[in-house]
Amino acid sequence: MLWPLVHDEEPLHPTLPRLRYQLPLTSVNQRAVVDAVRQYVPQLWLGESQRERVHLGKPDIKGHRERTRNHTG
């Protein structure tokens, strides 16, 4: 269910992972969600990015399959 939110992109810093969740927020809920994440799990917050409204992004399905091919558990 969360897979469409996982994106493989160049990390913002070399110590950060390439894979990360990108949560699309509408202007209605954006401020409340940002405030909640910063308050309760600040270690998960990497920042905000602005994207064109039509941008959907594409999950790294092929890469995910390769990384998890022989994974058990």
mmCIF file of the N, C-alpha and C atoms, coordinates in Angstrom:
data_MODEL
# 
_entry.id   MODEL 
# 
loop_
_atom_site.group_PDB 
_atom_site.id 
_atom_site.type_symbol 
_atom_site.label_atom_id 
_atom_site.label_alt_id 
_atom_site.label_comp_id 
_atom_site.label_asym_id 
_atom_site.label_entity_id 
_atom_site.label_seq_id 
_atom_site.pdbx_PDB_ins_code 
_atom_site.Cartn_x 
_atom_site.Cartn_y 
_atom_site.Cartn_z 
_atom_site.occupancy 
_atom_site.B_iso_or_equiv 
_atom_site.pdbx_formal_charge 
_atom_site.auth_seq_id 
_atom_site.auth_comp_id 
_atom_site.auth_asym_id 
_atom_site.auth_atom_id 
_atom_site.pdbx_PDB_model_num 
ATOM 1   N N  . MET A 1 1  ? 0.821  -1.194  0.000   1.00 0.00 ? 1  MET A N  1 
ATOM 2   C CA . MET A 1 1  ? 0.000  0.000   0.000   1.00 0.00 ? 1  MET A CA 1 
ATOM 3   C C  . MET A 1 1  ? 0.866  1.260   0.000   1.00 0.00 ? 1  MET A C  1 
ATOM 4   N N  . LEU A 1 2  ? 1.998  1.243   0.694   1.00 0.00 ? 2  LEU A N  1 
ATOM 5   C CA . LEU A 1 2  ? 2.856  2.423   0.755   1.00 0.00 ? 2  LEU A CA 1 
ATOM 6   C C  . LEU A 1 2  ? 3.858  2.478   -0.395  1.00 0.00 ? 2  LEU A C  1 
ATOM 7   N N  . TRP A 1 3  ? 3.983  1.394   -1.172  1.00 0.00 ? 3  TRP A N  1 
ATOM 8   C CA . TRP A 1 3  ? 5.015  1.336   -2.190  1.00 0.00 ? 3  TRP A CA 1 
ATOM 9   C C  . TRP A 1 3  ? 4.992  2.520   -3.163  1.00 0.00 ? 3  TRP A C  1 
ATOM 10  N N  . PRO A 1 4  ? 3.841  3.008   -3.615  1.00 0.00 ? 4  PRO A N  1 
ATOM 11  C CA . PRO A 1 4  ? 3.862  4.148   -4.538  1.00 0.00 ? 4  PRO A CA 1 
ATOM 12  C C  . PRO A 1 4  ? 4.490  5.413   -3.936  1.00 0.00 ? 4  PRO A C  1 
ATOM 13  N N  . LEU A 1 5  ? 4.654  5.454   -2.627  1.00 0.00 ? 5  LEU A N  1 
ATOM 14  C CA . LEU A 1 5  ? 5.230  6.626   -1.972  1.00 0.00 ? 5  LEU A CA 1 
ATOM 15  C C  . LEU A 1 5  ? 6.748  6.540   -1.844  1.00 0.00 ? 5  LEU A C  1 
ATOM 16  N N  . VAL A 1 6  ? 7.349  5.370   -2.168  1.00 0.00 ? 6  VAL A N  1 
ATOM 17  C CA . VAL A 1 6  ? 8.792  5.183   -2.052  1.00 0.00 ? 6  VAL A CA 1 
ATOM 18  C C  . VAL A 1 6  ? 9.454  5.611   -3.353  1.00 0.00 ? 6  VAL A C  1 
ATOM 19  N N  . HIS A 1 7  ? 10.460 6.472   -3.246  1.00 0.00 ? 7  HIS A N  1 
ATOM 20  C CA . HIS A 1 7  ? 11.159 6.966   -4.425  1.00 0.00 ? 7  HIS A CA 1 
ATOM 21  C C  . HIS A 1 7  ? 12.657 6.785   -4.269  1.00 0.00 ? 7  HIS A C  1 
ATOM 22  N N  . ASP A 1 8  ? 13.298 6.432   -5.369  1.00 0.00 ? 8  ASP A N  1 
ATOM 23  C CA . ASP A 1 8  ? 14.747 6.272   -5.416  1.00 0.00 ? 8  ASP A CA 1 
ATOM 24  C C  . ASP A 1 8  ? 15.316 7.505   -6.111  1.00 0.00 ? 8  ASP A C  1 
ATOM 25  N N  . GLU A 1 9  ? 15.923 8.390   -5.334  1.00 0.00 ? 9  GLU A N  1 
ATOM 26  C CA . GLU A 1 9  ? 16.473 9.630   -5.863  1.00 0.00 ? 9  GLU A CA 1 
ATOM 27  C C  . GLU A 1 9  ? 17.804 9.909   -5.185  1.00 0.00 ? 9  GLU A C  1 
ATOM 28  N N  . GLU A 1 10 ? 18.566 10.786  -5.791  1.00 0.00 ? 10 GLU A N  1 
ATOM 29  C CA . GLU A 1 10 ? 19.818 11.194  -5.169  1.00 0.00 ? 10 GLU A CA 1 
ATOM 30  C C  . GLU A 1 10 ? 19.520 11.742  -3.779  1.00 0.00 ? 10 GLU A C  1 
ATOM 31  N N  . PRO A 1 11 ? 20.250 11.275  -2.761  1.00 0.00 ? 11 PRO A N  1 
ATOM 32  C CA . PRO A 1 11 ? 19.990 11.768  -1.406  1.00 0.00 ? 11 PRO A CA 1 
ATOM 33  C C  . PRO A 1 11 ? 20.411 13.232  -1.246  1.00 0.00 ? 11 PRO A C  1 
ATOM 34  N N  . LEU A 1 12 ? 19.795 13.891  -0.297  1.00 0.00 ? 12 LEU A N  1 
ATOM 35  C CA . LEU A 1 12 ? 20.114 15.280  -0.018  1.00 0.00 ? 12 LEU A CA 1 
ATOM 36  C C  . LEU A 1 12 ? 21.495 15.420  0.611   1.00 0.00 ? 12 LEU A C  1 
ATOM 37  N N  . HIS A 1 13 ? 21.976 14.325  1.211   1.00 0.00 ? 13 HIS A N  1 
ATOM 38  C CA . HIS A 1 13 ? 23.284 14.303  1.857   1.00 0.00 ? 13 HIS A CA 1 
ATOM 39  C C  . HIS A 1 13 ? 23.838 12.890  1.712   1.00 0.00 ? 13 HIS A C  1 
ATOM 40  N N  . PRO A 1 14 ? 25.151 12.714  1.591   1.00 0.00 ? 14 PRO A N  1 
ATOM 41  C CA . PRO A 1 14 ? 25.724 11.371  1.382   1.00 0.00 ? 14 PRO A CA 1 
ATOM 42  C C  . PRO A 1 14 ? 25.394 10.365  2.478   1.00 0.00 ? 14 PRO A C  1 
ATOM 43  N N  . THR A 1 15 ? 25.075 10.806  3.668   1.00 0.00 ? 15 THR A N  1 
ATOM 44  C CA . THR A 1 15 ? 24.763 9.869   4.754   1.00 0.00 ? 15 THR A CA 1 
ATOM 45  C C  . THR A 1 15 ? 23.308 9.423   4.747   1.00 0.00 ? 15 THR A C  1 
ATOM 46  N N  . LEU A 1 16 ? 22.500 9.984   3.874   1.00 0.00 ? 16 LEU A N  1 
ATOM 47  C CA . LEU A 1 16 ? 21.080 9.644   3.808   1.00 0.00 ? 16 LEU A CA 1 
ATOM 48  C C  . LEU A 1 16 ? 20.835 8.564   2.756   1.00 0.00 ? 16 LEU A C  1 
ATOM 49  N N  . PRO A 1 17 ? 19.783 7.748   2.945   1.00 0.00 ? 17 PRO A N  1 
ATOM 50  C CA . PRO A 1 17 ? 19.496 6.691   1.972   1.00 0.00 ? 17 PRO A CA 1 
ATOM 51  C C  . PRO A 1 17 ? 18.935 7.253   0.669   1.00 0.00 ? 17 PRO A C  1 
ATOM 52  N N  . ARG A 1 18 ? 19.103 6.492   -0.395  1.00 0.00 ? 18 ARG A N  1 
ATOM 53  C CA . ARG A 1 18 ? 18.519 6.877   -1.695  1.00 0.00 ? 18 ARG A CA 1 
ATOM 54  C C  . ARG A 1 18 ? 17.003 6.708   -1.669  1.00 0.00 ? 18 ARG A C  1 
ATOM 55  N N  . LEU A 1 19 ? 16.541 5.650   -1.017  1.00 0.00 ? 19 LEU A N  1 
ATOM 56  C CA . LEU A 1 19 ? 15.102 5.381   -0.965  1.00 0.00 ? 19 LEU A CA 1 
ATOM 57  C C  . LEU A 1 19 ? 14.466 6.147   0.184   1.00 0.00 ? 19 LEU A C  1 
ATOM 58  N N  . ARG A 1 20 ? 13.372 6.812   -0.121  1.00 0.00 ? 20 ARG A N  1 
ATOM 59  C CA . ARG A 1 20 ? 12.651 7.507   0.942   1.00 0.00 ? 20 ARG A CA 1 
ATOM 60  C C  . ARG A 1 20 ? 11.203 7.697   0.534   1.00 0.00 ? 20 ARG A C  1 
ATOM 61  N N  . TYR A 1 21 ? 10.368 7.885   1.536   1.00 0.00 ? 21 TYR A N  1 
ATOM 62  C CA . TYR A 1 21 ? 8.958  8.141   1.287   1.00 0.00 ? 21 TYR A CA 1 
ATOM 63  C C  . TYR A 1 21 ? 8.755  9.589   0.907   1.00 0.00 ? 21 TYR A C  1 
ATOM 64  N N  . GLN A 1 22 ? 7.888  9.811   -0.059  1.00 0.00 ? 22 GLN A N  1 
ATOM 65  C CA . GLN A 1 22 ? 7.472  11.161  -0.397  1.00 0.00 ? 22 GLN A CA 1 
ATOM 66  C C  . GLN A 1 22 ? 5.952  11.196  -0.262  1.00 0.00 ? 22 GLN A C  1 
ATOM 67  N N  . LEU A 1 23 ? 5.486  11.982  0.679   1.00 0.00 ? 23 LEU A N  1 
ATOM 68  C CA . LEU A 1 23 ? 4.062  12.061  0.960   1.00 0.00 ? 23 LEU A CA 1 
ATOM 69  C C  . LEU A 1 23 ? 3.471  13.305  0.320   1.00 0.00 ? 23 LEU A C  1 
ATOM 70  N N  . PRO A 1 24 ? 2.545  13.119  -0.611  1.00 0.00 ? 24 PRO A N  1 
ATOM 71  C CA . PRO A 1 24 ? 1.908  14.286  -1.209  1.00 0.00 ? 24 PRO A CA 1 
ATOM 72  C C  . PRO A 1 24 ? 0.907  14.889  -0.224  1.00 0.00 ? 24 PRO A C  1 
ATOM 73  N N  . LEU A 1 25 ? 1.048  16.160  0.034   1.00 0.00 ? 25 LEU A N  1 
ATOM 74  C CA . LEU A 1 25 ? 0.157  16.843  0.961   1.00 0.00 ? 25 LEU A CA 1 
ATOM 75  C C  . LEU A 1 25 ? -0.578 17.955  0.239   1.00 0.00 ? 25 LEU A C  1 
ATOM 76  N N  . THR A 1 26 ? -1.855 18.066  0.521   1.00 0.00 ? 26 THR A N  1 
ATOM 77  C CA . THR A 1 26 ? -2.619 19.166  -0.058  1.00 0.00 ? 26 THR A CA 1 
ATOM 78  C C  . THR A 1 26 ? -2.451 20.387  0.838   1.00 0.00 ? 26 THR A C  1 
ATOM 79  N N  . SER A 1 27 ? -2.751 21.530  0.309   1.00 0.00 ? 27 SER A N  1 
ATOM 80  C CA . SER A 1 27 ? -2.607 22.743  1.108   1.00 0.00 ? 27 SER A CA 1 
ATOM 81  C C  . SER A 1 27 ? -3.514 22.720  2.337   1.00 0.00 ? 27 SER A C  1 
ATOM 82  N N  . VAL A 1 28 ? -4.585 21.939  2.271   1.00 0.00 ? 28 VAL A N  1 
ATOM 83  C CA . VAL A 1 28 ? -5.519 21.856  3.399   1.00 0.00 ? 28 VAL A CA 1 
ATOM 84  C C  . VAL A 1 28 ? -4.872 21.170  4.598   1.00 0.00 ? 28 VAL A C  1 
ATOM 85  N N  . ASN A 1 29 ? -4.135 20.085  4.376   1.00 0.00 ? 29 ASN A N  1 
ATOM 86  C CA . ASN A 1 29 ? -3.581 19.328  5.499   1.00 0.00 ? 29 ASN A CA 1 
ATOM 87  C C  . ASN A 1 29 ? -2.074 19.509  5.682   1.00 0.00 ? 29 ASN A C  1 
ATOM 88  N N  . GLN A 1 30 ? -1.426 20.211  4.797   1.00 0.00 ? 30 GLN A N  1 
ATOM 89  C CA . GLN A 1 30 ? 0.031  20.294  4.820   1.00 0.00 ? 30 GLN A CA 1 
ATOM 90  C C  . GLN A 1 30 ? 0.587  20.801  6.142   1.00 0.00 ? 30 GLN A C  1 
ATOM 91  N N  . ARG A 1 31 ? 0.162  21.916  6.618   1.00 0.00 ? 31 ARG A N  1 
ATOM 92  C CA . ARG A 1 31 ? 0.729  22.504  7.829   1.00 0.00 ? 31 ARG A CA 1 
ATOM 93  C C  . ARG A 1 31 ? 0.520  21.589  9.041   1.00 0.00 ? 31 ARG A C  1 
ATOM 94  N N  . ALA A 1 32 ? -0.653 20.993  9.176   1.00 0.00 ? 32 ALA A N  1 
ATOM 95  C CA . ALA A 1 32 ? -0.935 20.114  10.322  1.00 0.00 ? 32 ALA A CA 1 
ATOM 96  C C  . ALA A 1 32 ? -0.035 18.878  10.309  1.00 0.00 ? 32 ALA A C  1 
ATOM 97  N N  . VAL A 1 33 ? 0.162  18.287  9.137   1.00 0.00 ? 33 VAL A N  1 
ATOM 98  C CA . VAL A 1 33 ? 1.008  17.094  9.036   1.00 0.00 ? 33 VAL A CA 1 
ATOM 99  C C  . VAL A 1 33 ? 2.466  17.451  9.316   1.00 0.00 ? 33 VAL A C  1 
ATOM 100 N N  . VAL A 1 34 ? 2.943  18.522  8.733   1.00 0.00 ? 34 VAL A N  1 
ATOM 101 C CA . VAL A 1 34 ? 4.325  18.955  8.957   1.00 0.00 ? 34 VAL A CA 1 
ATOM 102 C C  . VAL A 1 34 ? 4.562  19.210  10.443  1.00 0.00 ? 34 VAL A C  1 
ATOM 103 N N  . ASP A 1 35 ? 3.656  19.923  11.085  1.00 0.00 ? 35 ASP A N  1 
ATOM 104 C CA . ASP A 1 35 ? 3.800  20.217  12.515  1.00 0.00 ? 35 ASP A CA 1 
ATOM 105 C C  . ASP A 1 35 ? 3.800  18.944  13.355  1.00 0.00 ? 35 ASP A C  1 
ATOM 106 N N  . ALA A 1 36 ? 2.940  17.975  13.010  1.00 0.00 ? 36 ALA A N  1 
ATOM 107 C CA . ALA A 1 36 ? 2.863  16.726  13.771  1.00 0.00 ? 36 ALA A CA 1 
ATOM 108 C C  . ALA A 1 36 ? 4.146  15.916  13.624  1.00 0.00 ? 36 ALA A C  1 
ATOM 109 N N  . VAL A 1 37 ? 4.665  15.808  12.407  1.00 0.00 ? 37 VAL A N  1 
ATOM 110 C CA . VAL A 1 37 ? 5.902  15.048  12.204  1.00 0.00 ? 37 VAL A CA 1 
ATOM 111 C C  . VAL A 1 37 ? 7.049  15.704  12.963  1.00 0.00 ? 37 VAL A C  1 
ATOM 112 N N  . ARG A 1 38 ? 7.156  16.994  12.848  1.00 0.00 ? 38 ARG A N  1 
ATOM 113 C CA . ARG A 1 38 ? 8.239  17.704  13.543  1.00 0.00 ? 38 ARG A CA 1 
ATOM 114 C C  . ARG A 1 38 ? 8.122  17.560  15.055  1.00 0.00 ? 38 ARG A C  1 
ATOM 115 N N  . GLN A 1 39 ? 6.918  17.491  15.569  1.00 0.00 ? 39 GLN A N  1 
ATOM 116 C CA . GLN A 1 39 ? 6.725  17.383  17.018  1.00 0.00 ? 39 GLN A CA 1 
ATOM 117 C C  . GLN A 1 39 ? 6.985  15.967  17.536  1.00 0.00 ? 39 GLN A C  1 
ATOM 118 N N  . TYR A 1 40 ? 6.447  14.948  16.833  1.00 0.00 ? 40 TYR A N  1 
ATOM 119 C CA . TYR A 1 40 ? 6.480  13.587  17.365  1.00 0.00 ? 40 TYR A CA 1 
ATOM 120 C C  . TYR A 1 40 ? 7.627  12.723  16.846  1.00 0.00 ? 40 TYR A C  1 
ATOM 121 N N  . VAL A 1 41 ? 8.071  12.932  15.630  1.00 0.00 ? 41 VAL A N  1 
ATOM 122 C CA . VAL A 1 41 ? 9.173  12.138  15.074  1.00 0.00 ? 41 VAL A CA 1 
ATOM 123 C C  . VAL A 1 41 ? 10.110 13.040  14.255  1.00 0.00 ? 41 VAL A C  1 
ATOM 124 N N  . PRO A 1 42 ? 10.752 13.998  14.907  1.00 0.00 ? 42 PRO A N  1 
ATOM 125 C CA . PRO A 1 42 ? 11.595 14.937  14.169  1.00 0.00 ? 42 PRO A CA 1 
ATOM 126 C C  . PRO A 1 42 ? 12.743 14.265  13.419  1.00 0.00 ? 42 PRO A C  1 
ATOM 127 N N  . GLN A 1 43 ? 13.180 13.098  13.869  1.00 0.00 ? 43 GLN A N  1 
ATOM 128 C CA . GLN A 1 43 ? 14.271 12.402  13.200  1.00 0.00 ? 43 GLN A CA 1 
ATOM 129 C C  . GLN A 1 43 ? 13.865 11.909  11.814  1.00 0.00 ? 43 GLN A C  1 
ATOM 130 N N  . LEU A 1 44 ? 12.579 11.827  11.539  1.00 0.00 ? 44 LEU A N  1 
ATOM 131 C CA . LEU A 1 44 ? 12.109 11.379  10.231  1.00 0.00 ? 44 LEU A CA 1 
ATOM 132 C C  . LEU A 1 44 ? 11.938 12.525  9.240   1.00 0.00 ? 44 LEU A C  1 
ATOM 133 N N  . TRP A 1 45 ? 11.985 13.740  9.727   1.00 0.00 ? 45 TRP A N  1 
ATOM 134 C CA . TRP A 1 45 ? 11.702 14.891  8.870   1.00 0.00 ? 45 TRP A CA 1 
ATOM 135 C C  . TRP A 1 45 ? 12.937 15.280  8.065   1.00 0.00 ? 45 TRP A C  1 
ATOM 136 N N  . LEU A 1 46 ? 12.824 15.269  6.744   1.00 0.00 ? 46 LEU A N  1 
ATOM 137 C CA . LEU A 1 46 ? 13.928 15.693  5.892   1.00 0.00 ? 46 LEU A CA 1 
ATOM 138 C C  . LEU A 1 46 ? 13.627 17.006  5.184   1.00 0.00 ? 46 LEU A C  1 
ATOM 139 N N  . GLY A 1 47 ? 12.413 17.457  5.255   1.00 0.00 ? 47 GLY A N  1 
ATOM 140 C CA . GLY A 1 47 ? 12.081 18.739  4.644   1.00 0.00 ? 47 GLY A CA 1 
ATOM 141 C C  . GLY A 1 47 ? 10.966 18.636  3.629   1.00 0.00 ? 47 GLY A C  1 
ATOM 142 N N  . GLU A 1 48 ? 10.687 19.762  3.025   1.00 0.00 ? 48 GLU A N  1 
ATOM 143 C CA . GLU A 1 48 ? 9.609  19.857  2.054   1.00 0.00 ? 48 GLU A CA 1 
ATOM 144 C C  . GLU A 1 48 ? 10.186 20.151  0.678   1.00 0.00 ? 48 GLU A C  1 
ATOM 145 N N  . SER A 1 49 ? 9.490  19.688  -0.318  1.00 0.00 ? 49 SER A N  1 
ATOM 146 C CA . SER A 1 49 ? 9.859  20.054  -1.686  1.00 0.00 ? 49 SER A CA 1 
ATOM 147 C C  . SER A 1 49 ? 8.580  20.436  -2.413  1.00 0.00 ? 49 SER A C  1 
ATOM 148 N N  . GLN A 1 50 ? 8.706  21.360  -3.291  1.00 0.00 ? 50 GLN A N  1 
ATOM 149 C CA . GLN A 1 50 ? 7.567  21.797  -4.087  1.00 0.00 ? 50 GLN A CA 1 
ATOM 150 C C  . GLN A 1 50 ? 7.641  21.115  -5.448  1.00 0.00 ? 50 GLN A C  1 
ATOM 151 N N  . ARG A 1 51 ? 6.556  20.530  -5.856  1.00 0.00 ? 51 ARG A N  1 
ATOM 152 C CA . ARG A 1 51 ? 6.492  19.875  -7.160  1.00 0.00 ? 51 ARG A CA 1 
ATOM 153 C C  . ARG A 1 51 ? 5.317  20.458  -7.933  1.00 0.00 ? 51 ARG A C  1 
ATOM 154 N N  . GLU A 1 52 ? 5.431  20.368  -9.239  1.00 0.00 ? 52 GLU A N  1 
ATOM 155 C CA . GLU A 1 52 ? 4.309  20.784  -10.065 1.00 0.00 ? 52 GLU A CA 1 
ATOM 156 C C  . GLU A 1 52 ? 3.113  19.910  -9.728  1.00 0.00 ? 52 GLU A C  1 
ATOM 157 N N  . ARG A 1 53 ? 1.946  20.465  -9.839  1.00 0.00 ? 53 ARG A N  1 
ATOM 158 C CA . ARG A 1 53 ? 0.722  19.744  -9.485  1.00 0.00 ? 53 ARG A CA 1 
ATOM 159 C C  . ARG A 1 53 ? 0.567  18.447  -10.283 1.00 0.00 ? 53 ARG A C  1 
ATOM 160 N N  . VAL A 1 54 ? 1.051  18.406  -11.495 1.00 0.00 ? 54 VAL A N  1 
ATOM 161 C CA . VAL A 1 54 ? 0.891  17.212  -12.329 1.00 0.00 ? 54 VAL A CA 1 
ATOM 162 C C  . VAL A 1 54 ? 1.966  16.165  -12.059 1.00 0.00 ? 54 VAL A C  1 
ATOM 163 N N  . HIS A 1 55 ? 2.993  16.503  -11.266 1.00 0.00 ? 55 HIS A N  1 
ATOM 164 C CA . HIS A 1 55 ? 4.076  15.553  -11.008 1.00 0.00 ? 55 HIS A CA 1 
ATOM 165 C C  . HIS A 1 55 ? 3.584  14.421  -10.110 1.00 0.00 ? 55 HIS A C  1 
ATOM 166 N N  . LEU A 1 56 ? 3.743  13.186  -10.582 1.00 0.00 ? 56 LEU A N  1 
ATOM 167 C CA . LEU A 1 56 ? 3.358  12.032  -9.774  1.00 0.00 ? 56 LEU A CA 1 
ATOM 168 C C  . LEU A 1 56 ? 4.565  11.233  -9.330  1.00 0.00 ? 56 LEU A C  1 
ATOM 169 N N  . GLY A 1 57 ? 5.675  11.326  -10.050 1.00 0.00 ? 57 GLY A N  1 
ATOM 170 C CA . GLY A 1 57 ? 6.840  10.531  -9.700  1.00 0.00 ? 57 GLY A CA 1 
ATOM 171 C C  . GLY A 1 57 ? 6.598  9.069   -10.034 1.00 0.00 ? 57 GLY A C  1 
ATOM 172 N N  . LYS A 1 58 ? 7.642  8.288   -10.032 1.00 0.00 ? 58 LYS A N  1 
ATOM 173 C CA . LYS A 1 58 ? 7.515  6.863   -10.332 1.00 0.00 ? 58 LYS A CA 1 
ATOM 174 C C  . LYS A 1 58 ? 8.296  6.063   -9.309  1.00 0.00 ? 58 LYS A C  1 
ATOM 175 N N  . PRO A 1 59 ? 7.659  5.100   -8.673  1.00 0.00 ? 59 PRO A N  1 
ATOM 176 C CA . PRO A 1 59 ? 8.383  4.259   -7.723  1.00 0.00 ? 59 PRO A CA 1 
ATOM 177 C C  . PRO A 1 59 ? 9.397  3.374   -8.450  1.00 0.00 ? 59 PRO A C  1 
ATOM 178 N N  . ASP A 1 60 ? 10.433 2.987   -7.748  1.00 0.00 ? 60 ASP A N  1 
ATOM 179 C CA . ASP A 1 60 ? 11.498 2.156   -8.301  1.00 0.00 ? 60 ASP A CA 1 
ATOM 180 C C  . ASP A 1 60 ? 11.111 0.683   -8.159  1.00 0.00 ? 60 ASP A C  1 
ATOM 181 N N  . ILE A 1 61 ? 10.139 0.246   -8.935  1.00 0.00 ? 61 ILE A N  1 
ATOM 182 C CA . ILE A 1 61 ? 9.622  -1.121  -8.823  1.00 0.00 ? 61 ILE A CA 1 
ATOM 183 C C  . ILE A 1 61 ? 10.679 -2.146  -9.220  1.00 0.00 ? 61 ILE A C  1 
ATOM 184 N N  . LYS A 1 62 ? 11.361 -1.923  -10.354 1.00 0.00 ? 62 LYS A N  1 
ATOM 185 C CA . LYS A 1 62 ? 12.385 -2.868  -10.802 1.00 0.00 ? 62 LYS A CA 1 
ATOM 186 C C  . LYS A 1 62 ? 13.505 -2.972  -9.774  1.00 0.00 ? 62 LYS A C  1 
ATOM 187 N N  . GLY A 1 63 ? 14.006 -1.849  -9.290  1.00 0.00 ? 63 GLY A N  1 
ATOM 188 C CA . GLY A 1 63 ? 15.073 -1.864  -8.292  1.00 0.00 ? 63 GLY A CA 1 
ATOM 189 C C  . GLY A 1 63 ? 14.640 -2.544  -7.008  1.00 0.00 ? 63 GLY A C  1 
ATOM 190 N N  . HIS A 1 64 ? 13.390 -2.317  -6.604  1.00 0.00 ? 64 HIS A N  1 
ATOM 191 C CA . HIS A 1 64 ? 12.875 -2.951  -5.389  1.00 0.00 ? 64 HIS A CA 1 
ATOM 192 C C  . HIS A 1 64 ? 12.848 -4.468  -5.548  1.00 0.00 ? 64 HIS A C  1 
ATOM 193 N N  . ARG A 1 65 ? 12.389 -4.936  -6.689  1.00 0.00 ? 65 ARG A N  1 
ATOM 194 C CA . ARG A 1 65 ? 12.352 -6.382  -6.931  1.00 0.00 ? 65 ARG A CA 1 
ATOM 195 C C  . ARG A 1 65 ? 13.753 -6.982  -6.878  1.00 0.00 ? 65 ARG A C  1 
ATOM 196 N N  . GLU A 1 66 ? 14.725 -6.286  -7.471  1.00 0.00 ? 66 GLU A N  1 
ATOM 197 C CA . GLU A 1 66 ? 16.104 -6.789  -7.460  1.00 0.00 ? 66 GLU A CA 1 
ATOM 198 C C  . GLU A 1 66 ? 16.675 -6.814  -6.039  1.00 0.00 ? 66 GLU A C  1 
ATOM 199 N N  . ARG A 1 67 ? 16.406 -5.782  -5.260  1.00 0.00 ? 67 ARG A N  1 
ATOM 200 C CA . ARG A 1 67 ? 16.940 -5.711  -3.901  1.00 0.00 ? 67 ARG A CA 1 
ATOM 201 C C  . ARG A 1 67 ? 16.305 -6.742  -2.972  1.00 0.00 ? 67 ARG A C  1 
ATOM 202 N N  . THR A 1 68 ? 15.069 -7.145  -3.249  1.00 0.00 ? 68 THR A N  1 
ATOM 203 C CA . THR A 1 68 ? 14.353 -8.047  -2.345  1.00 0.00 ? 68 THR A CA 1 
ATOM 204 C C  . THR A 1 68 ? 14.159 -9.448  -2.928  1.00 0.00 ? 68 THR A C  1 
ATOM 205 N N  . ARG A 1 69 ? 14.831 -9.762  -4.010  1.00 0.00 ? 69 ARG A N  1 
ATOM 206 C CA . ARG A 1 69 ? 14.625 -11.019 -4.723  1.00 0.00 ? 69 ARG A CA 1 
ATOM 207 C C  . ARG A 1 69 ? 14.739 -12.243 -3.819  1.00 0.00 ? 69 ARG A C  1 
ATOM 208 N N  . ASN A 1 70 ? 15.781 -12.383 -3.055  1.00 0.00 ? 70 ASN A N  1 
ATOM 209 C CA . ASN A 1 70 ? 15.991 -13.577 -2.230  1.00 0.00 ? 70 ASN A CA 1 
ATOM 210 C C  . ASN A 1 70 ? 15.839 -13.273 -0.746  1.00 0.00 ? 70 ASN A C  1 
ATOM 211 N N  . HIS A 1 71 ? 15.086 -12.269 -0.451  1.00 0.00 ? 71 HIS A N  1 
ATOM 212 C CA . HIS A 1 71 ? 14.891 -11.870 0.944   1.00 0.00 ? 71 HIS A CA 1 
ATOM 213 C C  . HIS A 1 71 ? 13.787 -12.717 1.578   1.00 0.00 ? 71 HIS A C  1 
ATOM 214 N N  . THR A 1 72 ? 14.086 -13.264 2.736   1.00 0.00 ? 72 THR A N  1 
ATOM 215 C CA . THR A 1 72 ? 13.063 -14.009 3.474   1.00 0.00 ? 72 THR A CA 1 
ATOM 216 C C  . THR A 1 72 ? 12.816 -13.289 4.782   1.00 0.00 ? 72 THR A C  1 
ATOM 217 N N  . GLY A 1 73 ? 11.557 -13.246 5.163   1.00 0.00 ? 73 GLY A N  1 
ATOM 218 C CA . GLY A 1 73 ? 11.252 -12.617 6.445   1.00 0.00 ? 73 GLY A CA 1 
ATOM 219 C C  . GLY A 1 73 ? 10.474 -11.470 6.271   1.00 0.00 ? 73 GLY A C  1 
# 
